[in-house]
Amino acid sequence: VNYAVRRKLYFEPLDYGMVKQILSPLFAAHGALRAVDLAFMGRNFSFSARRRWRTNTTHPNHSEPILLLQSNFSDCFDRLGETGCLSAVPGRDQPWFTVGSALPAGQESESIGRAGYTSVKRSALGSAFRWLDGPRIVPRDQNTSVFAGGRIRPDGDLVQAAVTWEPGYSLVFRSTFPGTSSSLSVVGRAAVRVDGLAEGGVLSDATWLGAGGAICIVDRHGVLVAAASSGDLLFVQAGTGRVRFRRLWELDAAWARSMQGHDFSASGLQHLDAENFHIVVAPLPGRGMEQFRAVVAAEREAFVDLEMTSLLGRGMTVIALPYPAAVTVLLVWWGFLQYKRRKAQALKRIRPASPEDYESEVGGRSAMYATFAQRAQRAQHKGPARRGAGGSSAALSMVGKRGAAIG
């Protein structure tokens, strides 16, 4: 709605066709959107858009959603048909219009960048929208017919198959029409279902939180918005029998009774310990979501994480593997060094000769000198022509002496 107003696509408040074009895609795309109410500052009429279910003409056993647009203007019957006139209290006379009229709009509301939409610390002050205080009980859309969501017994009684109510929260916004100097503004209220926060068992995790642990979504006043069980959301006041939404500390849990209202007013994370439970209160991220808190309570007891235990075992194995390999390499290197050292010492060692070696050596030398003596004698007979008699006699005498000494 704000985009259409700012882009001047929606500039005439009483443009029924444009209102349908704006709201129909929103209802089709967002199943959690239940209703939209529009009222105007500067005009005395209002619109109301609801999702309704009708029987499919092709498949009579199925129903299909339609957009029901109503107005309290005088031409509502002519423009919107027999169901187009709004007989409820006008939007200008409802409390949400007073809250929305006080919101900044136009130049009073500054636009922000993409990063601002995911900032947790950004306050709703200065924004052109805000959440109303507290959730509301709204009927479930699919159960508008007595036959929806149930079956018929043979005796004709209806057996309900689903709870016919759901929690809802309202968002109020304001947008000023360009060129009107803020004299003409549209103030709207969007009713949103919040039961989807607990779908799929996302708020139930007994394995990690323990049997007494829980996950809840609350607003800044500590009122429960979503819980694992729908029955935990409502509280019946004693004496009056009035039904209202339960506050967190009214849960039948030891850890919840220790919580107080100021535990949800802080803008950052809150860590608390109570009744052997560890409690964390965290704001939800996103622009304008500082209205809500996520509360997680986990038992403070010993536990075994099988996945982490397996990962730790593999990590210890990987860390220990290099040590045996390194020891093996060192032992092989040390053995190689010892082998080289012993081999070098063996080459330098003087081995004593045995008697057998001595006799073999002496015998070899005697034979050698005997051979020399024979050669000398032959040379003596042949040598008068080659050498003198004195030289031959001297050589023979020397060989004879060495042979005698060896003998």
Phi, psi and omega per residue, in radians:
V1 nan -0.789 -3.140
N2 -1.098 -0.663 3.126
Y3 -1.128 -0.773 -3.134
A4 -1.127 -0.620 3.124
V5 -1.234 -0.786 -3.104
R6 -1.158 -0.626 3.139
R7 -1.482 0.079 3.123
K8 1.073 0.485 2.988
L9 -1.387 -0.531 3.106
Y10 -2.122 1.694 -3.075
F11 -2.088 -0.249 3.082
E12 -1.919 1.962 -3.046
P13 -0.964 -0.553 -3.060
L14 -1.660 0.479 3.121
D15 -1.535 1.647 -3.087
Y16 -1.084 -0.750 -3.109
G17 -1.074 -0.742 -3.140
M18 -1.185 -0.640 3.102
V19 -1.083 -0.721 3.086
K20 -1.139 -0.720 3.129
Q21 -1.120 -0.559 3.141
I22 -1.320 -0.779 -2.978
L23 -1.512 -0.527 -3.085
S24 -1.038 -0.831 3.099
P25 -1.095 -0.567 -3.133
L26 -1.163 -0.764 3.117
F27 -1.188 -0.576 -3.141
A28 -1.282 -0.603 -3.066
A29 -1.511 -0.499 -3.049
H30 -2.076 1.790 3.126
G31 -1.178 -0.379 -3.137
A32 -1.354 -0.275 3.121
L33 -1.327 2.089 -3.046
R34 -1.795 -0.693 -3.082
A35 -2.740 2.668 3.064
V36 -2.372 2.237 3.085
D37 -2.045 2.345 3.140
L38 -2.163 2.288 3.027
A39 -2.349 2.875 -2.971
F40 -2.260 2.404 2.968
M41 -1.541 1.945 -3.058
G42 1.940 -0.137 3.070
R43 -2.354 2.604 -3.056
N44 -1.901 0.898 3.046
F45 -2.616 2.953 -3.071
S46 -2.637 2.849 3.093
F47 -2.089 2.699 3.038
S48 -2.460 2.207 -3.141
A49 -2.105 2.280 -3.124
R50 -2.338 2.666 3.001
R51 -1.592 2.211 3.110
R52 -2.184 2.770 -3.103
W53 -2.027 2.358 3.113
R54 -2.290 2.789 -3.116
T55 -1.255 2.334 3.107
N56 -1.286 2.198 -3.105
T57 -1.179 -0.523 3.122
T58 -1.358 -0.713 3.124
H59 -2.132 1.649 -3.059
P60 -1.059 -0.419 -3.123
N61 -1.450 -0.011 -3.132
H62 -2.093 2.662 3.092
S63 -2.068 2.750 -3.116
E64 -2.311 2.572 -3.123
P65 -1.403 2.552 3.048
I66 -2.376 2.797 3.101
L67 -1.682 2.106 3.091
L68 -1.781 1.902 3.133
L69 -1.819 2.254 -3.134
Q70 -2.277 2.702 -3.138
S71 -2.536 2.704 3.078
N72 -1.808 0.279 3.078
F73 -1.357 2.825 -3.014
S74 -1.141 -0.488 -3.101
D75 -1.697 0.384 -3.076
C76 -1.085 -0.670 -3.111
F77 -1.190 -0.721 -3.118
D78 -1.232 -0.613 -3.052
R79 -1.578 -0.544 -3.019
L80 -2.059 -0.076 3.096
G81 1.615 -2.987 -3.027
E82 -1.217 -0.402 3.089
T83 -1.780 0.221 -3.046
G84 -1.603 -0.082 -3.125
C85 -1.629 2.314 -3.086
L86 -1.678 2.091 -3.131
S87 -1.848 0.004 -3.138
A88 -1.350 -3.136 3.121
V89 -1.103 2.253 -3.132
P90 -0.986 2.624 -3.112
G91 -1.085 -0.550 -3.132
R92 -1.163 -0.340 -3.117
D93 -1.737 0.135 -3.130
Q94 -1.749 2.704 -3.071
P95 -1.065 -0.582 -3.088
W96 -1.145 -0.494 3.118
F97 -1.180 -0.643 3.093
T98 -1.118 -0.711 3.123
V99 -1.166 -0.752 -3.120
G100 -1.207 -0.545 3.131
S101 -1.147 -0.442 -3.131
A102 -1.466 -0.104 -3.141
L103 -1.320 2.571 3.068
P104 -1.245 2.598 3.127
A105 -2.619 2.894 3.136
G106 1.131 -2.240 -3.121
Q107 -1.244 -0.306 3.128
E108 -1.281 -0.416 -3.124
S109 -1.844 2.050 -3.113
E110 -1.532 2.459 3.079
S111 -1.389 2.717 -3.128
I112 -2.194 2.883 -3.141
G113 -1.491 -3.046 -3.112
R114 -1.101 -0.653 -3.101
A115 -1.138 -0.503 -3.116
G116 -1.184 -0.406 -3.108
Y117 -1.288 -0.367 3.140
T118 -1.895 0.142 -3.129
S119 -1.411 2.232 -3.137
V120 -1.361 -0.581 -3.024
K121 -1.417 -0.202 -3.105
R122 -1.184 2.257 -3.105
S123 -1.520 2.739 3.099
A124 -1.337 -0.187 3.109
L125 -1.118 2.286 -3.101
G126 1.586 -0.102 3.104
S127 -1.600 2.700 -3.091
A128 -1.555 0.386 3.059
F129 -2.653 2.812 3.068
R130 -2.848 2.726 3.098
W131 -1.514 2.463 3.037
L132 -1.261 2.723 -3.093
D133 -1.329 2.079 3.021
G134 1.543 2.525 3.068
P135 -1.369 2.979 3.133
R136 -2.303 2.725 3.052
I137 -1.600 2.136 -3.123
V138 -2.192 2.569 3.098
P139 -1.242 2.601 3.132
R140 -1.277 2.340 -3.054
D141 -1.054 -0.710 -3.033
Q142 -1.226 -0.219 -3.093
N143 -1.819 0.496 3.087
T144 -1.177 -0.421 3.064
S145 -1.772 2.588 -3.126
V146 -1.186 -0.332 3.138
F147 -1.616 -0.130 -3.096
A148 -1.336 2.318 3.054
G149 1.315 0.218 -3.128
G150 -2.470 -3.077 3.092
R151 -2.412 2.836 -3.061
I152 -1.799 2.253 3.044
R153 -1.304 2.905 3.087
P154 -1.067 -0.502 3.133
D155 -1.452 0.015 3.084
G156 1.683 -0.103 3.129
D157 -1.361 2.592 -3.127
L158 -1.607 2.298 3.072
V159 -1.827 1.974 3.136
Q160 -1.297 2.335 -3.133
A161 -1.819 -0.090 -3.098
A162 -2.628 2.764 3.070
V163 -1.238 2.362 -3.021
T164 -1.579 0.137 3.102
W165 -2.285 2.890 3.137
E166 -2.717 2.679 3.111
P167 -1.357 2.501 3.110
G168 -2.393 2.707 3.128
Y169 -2.302 2.601 -3.059
S170 -1.997 2.367 3.088
L171 -1.976 2.203 -3.131
V172 -1.867 2.399 -3.120
F173 -2.457 2.885 3.129
R174 -2.519 2.422 3.108
S175 -2.473 2.308 -3.098
T176 -1.645 2.356 3.090
F177 -1.224 2.295 -3.131
P178 -1.087 2.516 3.091
G179 1.411 0.134 -3.127
T180 -1.881 0.052 -3.126
S181 0.962 0.666 3.109
S182 1.137 0.247 3.099
S183 -1.456 -0.313 3.124
L184 -2.227 2.038 -3.117
S185 -2.389 2.652 3.027
V186 -1.825 2.254 3.105
V187 -2.002 2.184 -3.061
G188 -2.217 2.780 3.036
R189 -2.290 2.203 3.105
A190 -1.954 2.075 3.099
A191 -1.589 2.158 -3.036
V192 -2.110 2.332 3.026
R193 -1.332 2.403 -3.141
V194 -2.048 0.164 3.128
D195 -1.202 -0.328 3.114
G196 -1.163 -0.275 3.118
L197 -1.147 -0.404 -3.111
A198 -1.845 0.101 -3.122
E199 -1.279 2.620 3.102
G200 1.321 0.191 3.120
G201 1.206 0.430 -3.108
V202 -1.219 -0.332 3.135
L203 -1.732 0.233 3.119
S204 -2.183 2.144 3.135
D205 -2.716 1.262 -3.116
A206 -1.192 -0.410 -3.119
T207 -1.124 -0.736 -3.078
W208 -1.691 -0.523 -3.077
L209 -1.642 -0.252 -3.075
G210 1.615 2.935 -3.092
A211 -1.120 -0.568 -3.120
G212 -1.686 -0.007 -3.138
G213 -1.355 2.909 -3.110
A214 -2.813 2.801 3.023
I215 -2.212 2.231 -3.103
C216 -2.375 2.710 3.003
I217 -1.993 2.181 -3.124
V218 -2.240 2.889 3.024
D219 -1.643 -3.067 -3.039
R220 -1.252 -0.115 3.061
H221 -1.746 0.035 3.136
G222 1.477 0.195 3.128
V223 -1.447 2.330 -3.124
L224 -1.184 2.284 3.081
V225 -1.902 -0.656 3.128
A226 -2.583 2.455 3.122
A227 -2.588 2.944 -3.121
A228 -1.095 -0.595 3.131
S229 -2.032 2.277 3.134
S230 -1.110 -0.484 3.132
G231 -1.159 -0.382 3.122
D232 -1.307 -0.228 -3.064
L233 -1.365 -0.528 -3.014
L234 -1.784 2.622 -3.124
F235 -2.382 2.250 3.137
V236 -1.723 2.074 -3.117
Q237 -1.257 2.324 3.129
A238 -1.203 2.455 3.110
G239 1.583 -0.895 -3.104
T240 -1.609 -0.488 -3.103
G241 1.304 0.167 3.128
R242 -1.292 2.513 -3.124
V243 -1.840 2.292 3.094
R244 -2.507 2.995 3.105
F245 -1.319 2.438 -3.056
R246 -1.373 2.501 2.976
R247 -1.496 2.725 -2.994
L248 -1.052 -0.713 -3.087
W249 -1.286 -0.042 3.065
E250 -1.641 0.037 3.060
L251 -1.214 2.649 3.126
D252 -1.495 1.160 3.130
A253 -2.515 2.488 -3.079
A254 -1.108 -0.704 -3.104
W255 -1.237 -0.533 -3.093
A256 -1.258 -0.559 -3.111
R257 -1.180 -0.294 3.126
S258 -1.515 -0.133 -3.123
M259 -1.385 2.644 3.117
Q260 -2.333 2.912 -3.060
G261 -1.083 -0.611 -3.087
H262 -1.290 -0.171 3.109
D263 -1.219 -0.248 -3.087
F264 -1.902 0.077 -3.101
S265 -1.587 -0.281 -3.115
A266 -1.244 2.625 -3.115
S267 -1.508 -0.264 -3.114
G268 -1.965 -2.944 3.128
L269 -1.206 2.489 3.073
Q270 -2.134 2.248 3.109
H271 -2.015 2.165 -3.098
L272 -2.285 2.672 3.066
D273 -2.240 2.229 -3.122
A274 -2.751 2.338 3.028
E275 0.915 0.801 3.127
N276 1.074 0.526 3.073
F277 -2.218 2.534 2.993
H278 -1.835 2.166 -3.019
I279 -2.040 2.335 3.102
V280 -2.146 2.251 3.074
V281 -1.997 2.040 -3.053
A282 -2.218 2.304 3.047
P283 -1.166 2.538 3.084
L284 -1.322 2.413 -3.133
P285 -1.328 2.738 3.093
G286 2.081 2.688 -3.135
R287 -1.144 2.197 3.119
G288 1.393 0.000 -3.090
M289 -1.577 0.117 3.102
E290 -1.181 -0.100 3.061
Q291 -1.214 -0.392 -2.972
F292 -2.064 2.693 -3.138
R293 -2.322 2.563 2.993
A294 -1.814 2.240 -3.121
V295 -2.010 2.182 -3.138
V296 -2.173 2.168 3.119
A297 -2.082 2.161 -3.110
A298 -2.209 2.472 3.118
E299 -1.207 2.430 3.118
R300 -1.658 1.294 3.125
E301 -2.304 2.797 3.128
A302 -1.165 2.461 3.137
F303 -2.580 2.853 3.137
V304 -2.118 2.126 3.059
D305 -1.646 1.850 -3.050
L306 -1.102 -0.662 -3.133
E307 -1.159 -0.770 3.126
M308 -1.195 -0.616 3.103
T309 -1.105 -0.772 3.097
S310 -1.105 -0.718 3.122
L311 -1.125 -0.670 3.117
L312 -1.132 -0.715 3.114
G313 -1.090 -0.738 3.100
R314 -1.141 -0.656 3.120
G315 -1.132 -0.723 3.114
M316 -1.132 -0.634 3.108
T317 -1.138 -0.756 3.139
V318 -1.119 -0.668 -3.138
I319 -1.208 -0.650 -3.059
A320 -1.415 -0.368 -3.072
L321 -1.019 -0.729 -3.102
P322 -1.117 -0.451 -3.060
Y323 -1.188 -0.867 3.070
P324 -1.033 -0.675 3.114
A325 -1.108 -0.731 3.135
A326 -1.147 -0.694 3.120
V327 -1.119 -0.715 3.122
T328 -1.084 -0.761 3.123
V329 -1.100 -0.728 3.137
L330 -1.132 -0.717 3.130
L331 -1.126 -0.740 3.113
V332 -1.107 -0.726 3.122
W333 -1.144 -0.725 3.123
W334 -1.129 -0.713 3.104
G335 -1.114 -0.655 3.111
F336 -1.147 -0.712 3.092
L337 -1.107 -0.699 3.121
Q338 -1.134 -0.676 3.109
Y339 -1.094 -0.771 3.126
K340 -1.123 -0.705 -3.118
R341 -1.128 -0.769 -3.138
R342 -1.166 -0.629 3.108
K343 -1.127 -0.696 3.114
A344 -1.165 -0.659 3.118
Q345 -1.187 -0.633 -3.139
A346 -1.129 -0.560 3.119
L347 -1.224 -0.524 -3.087
K348 -1.574 -0.172 -3.037
R349 -1.347 2.395 3.092
I350 -1.669 2.009 -3.069
R351 -1.600 2.166 3.121
P352 -1.125 2.495 -3.104
A353 -1.398 2.497 3.114
S354 -1.529 2.851 3.105
P355 -1.017 -0.649 3.119
E356 -1.096 -0.730 3.113
D357 -1.116 -0.640 -3.123
Y358 -1.164 -0.793 -3.138
E359 -1.114 -0.667 3.123
S360 -1.133 -0.702 -3.133
E361 -1.197 -0.723 -3.125
V362 -1.150 -0.741 3.121
G363 -1.070 -0.676 3.133
G364 -1.140 -0.719 3.136
R365 -1.189 -0.685 3.126
S366 -1.065 -0.751 3.129
A367 -1.121 -0.648 -3.132
M368 -1.151 -0.775 -3.134
Y369 -1.219 -0.541 3.077
A370 -1.130 -0.672 3.103
T371 -1.122 -0.760 3.092
F372 -1.038 -0.691 -3.112
A373 -1.144 -0.724 3.121
Q374 -1.098 -0.769 3.121
R375 -1.086 -0.639 3.138
A376 -1.169 -0.670 3.127
Q377 -1.151 -0.744 3.115
R378 -1.117 -0.630 3.121
A379 -1.195 -0.523 3.139
Q380 -1.175 -0.702 3.134
H381 -1.221 -0.613 -3.089
K382 -1.658 -0.203 -2.925
G383 -1.581 -0.017 -3.141
P384 -1.031 -0.497 -3.132
A385 -1.393 -0.479 -3.047
R386 -1.626 -0.677 -3.068
R387 -2.478 2.834 -3.096
G388 -1.285 2.841 -3.136
A389 -1.200 -0.575 3.140
G390 -1.128 -0.721 -3.130
G391 -1.154 -0.693 -3.123
S392 -1.169 -0.730 3.133
S393 -1.116 -0.676 3.132
A394 -1.136 -0.740 -3.141
A395 -1.138 -0.737 -3.128
L396 -1.146 -0.664 3.125
S397 -1.132 -0.697 -3.125
M398 -1.183 -0.720 3.121
V399 -1.182 -0.675 3.116
G400 -1.107 -0.637 3.129
K401 -1.170 -0.761 3.137
R402 -1.145 -0.655 3.117
G403 -1.183 -0.685 3.112
A404 -1.138 -0.666 3.136
A405 -1.157 -0.684 3.131
I406 -1.198 -0.703 3.119
G407 -1.109 nan nan
